[in-house]
Amino acid sequence: MAVKVYERILQLFEAEGINTIFGIPDPNFVHMFVAAEKRGWNVVTPHHELAAGFMAEGYARMNGTPALCIATLGPGIANTAGAMMCAKVENSPVIFIGGQRARVTEQRVRRGRIQFVKQAPLFENSVKYSASIEYADQTDEIIRHALRMCQSGTPGPCYIEYPSHIIQQDLDVPEAVSPEAYRLVKPGADAGMVAKAAELIRAAKDPILLVGHAVQCVRGGEQVKALAEVMGCPVIQTSGGTAFIPGLEDRTFPYLFSSVGNEIVKQSDLVVAIGTELGEPMHYGKGHHWKTGNDKRKWIYIELDPAAIGQNRSFDVPLVGDLRTVVPQLTEALKDTPRQTAPDMSRWIAAEQKRLDDLAADAKNKKTESGKVHTASWVVEATKAFPENGIHVRDGGGSVIFTWTYLQSKPHDVIWNQNFGHLGTGLPYAIGASVAEGGKRPVLFTTSDSAFLFHIGELEVAARLNLPIVTVVAVDFQWGLEVGVYKRTFGHGKSTEPGVHWSKNVRFDKIAEGLGCVGVYVDKEEDIGPAITRAFESGKPTVIHVPVDPSANHGGNENKDTPNYEEFRTWYAEGTQ
């Protein structure tokens, strides 16, 4: 069967369940975009290629498959570089396809060539696999290898470039085959190792499940729920895996920012770690709150990448394989000897609820000299209004740290940029996530003003696609955490704080209206929740501008810092753990 190369590319991605393109069409790819639309694909075109990469990452996290981002040669693909690096550090399987000049042009010794740079070497350290298609008949093998690499071991991005004359050539190909023909699909763990893990679980007095963000990204919540039930144990969230599995909301506790969660960690004698790298924010599973009992605690580690075993800590039983297969294997091994629910479960649940209630009351009692909303109240009121079945997207610095402490909702899907710490990802993430869900689920996006400005132009995309995204912006007209750094470094009133304050005339509600969304201005904490509810009821993309107190938000106060800031600083281990 003869097809054009660009049609074959679409066929290969369709075999993996991918039917969305993020990117800006250019002469190299216009034929592909037209063909994709005819085949029923979603074609999502942002206003900046960097945002396209972040949208693709948000889509991958929600769809449970790789995602596809396309950019033109030269400046277009250069603009995606930050998204490649982010996907690498965040372990997101995004495939970036870039245009390129013909190979004969690349190999010439010339100066002054138009829109040309050797691209592949620029990205090699930011992706798991980088390739250039030199002949049409390489299409299948290279794209399949990219699909193989981005989902094998630790997931991550790949880069492929196509010279324009190649992508429009004819290609004789067979029908696209299923992924099982060219890569391992959801491999299971060794049966003997599963049996050893089951023995440890049966022998444990206080086992816990430690759940990371990969569980959400591969849509493995149901499998983990079944294991938690047969183990009768609490679930501890990693700082990156803050989504709550449906049915396990009450017995799930955050690590580090919850005293209850930390108590459970210290008491545990066995950890089943799933979907986490056990990196710095988790103190490698041996430092900080893990120190108590560390010499006796047993570890079972479910991990797809065999190279990760033993890197950050040793394990008693490593189970190498896809968690969607391995977790059911372990559940099956335990089903005939289910454990009783942990005896302290009711007390833990009550204590955690009291913590949340106390935080809400604490936020309500916080008053600011300026009379503006305190960031704690901003979080409480916004997250109390979180819609049923919603997706929570987060962005920013100080506002995100406040959210860890004062969060009042238990969302089943959370997207934010933990590992790389890349500001400005939030709005593209929200759009990509909403596209992946067909615009059917409400998205609450909480962000700070500085982070929101990175890609604020993508509000037009939300308006164009009429996505149910409600953005609540904490506005203090400054880089909040950076102001705090000045104050902690030089003392209060002893520095001019250059570069961290900006115009106080910006109105995000007005910008939203200008880009086709609804804009709302709210300056009282009691009005935040009702404004969010009305926005979701309208079904229209909405931006809610909330002025917050600058001194409360920057974390450099003389008597009170950003909540849990000292705990947050323990993430930066600098080799001490």
Protein Blocks (a to p, Z undefined) as FASTA:
>chain_A
ZZdfklmmmmmmmmnopabdcddddfklmmmmmmmmmnopacdddfbfklmmmmmmmmmm
mnopacdddddehjlmmmmmmmmmmmmmnopacddddddddfklmmpccehiahiacfkl
mmmmmpfbdcddfbfklmmmmmmmmmmmmmgcjaddddddddfklmmpccdddddddfkl
mpcehiaddfklmmmmmmmmmmpmbdcddddfklmmnopmmmmmmmmmmnopacdddfkl
mcccehilmmpccehjamklmmmmmmpcbdcdehiahimknonopghjlmnoplmpccdd
ddfblklgoklpccfbdceddfklmmmmmmmmmmmmcccddfklmmmmmmmmmmmmmmmm
mmmmpccfklpacfklmmmmmmmmpcehiacddedjklmmmmmmmocbdcfbdcddfkno
pghklmmmmmmmmmmnoomaccdddddfklmmmmmmmmmmmmmnopabddddddehiafk
lmmmmmmmnoghiaghgoiaccfkbcfklmmmmnopacdddfbfklmmmmmmmmmmnopa
cdddddddfklmnopafkbccehklmmmmmmnnopZZ
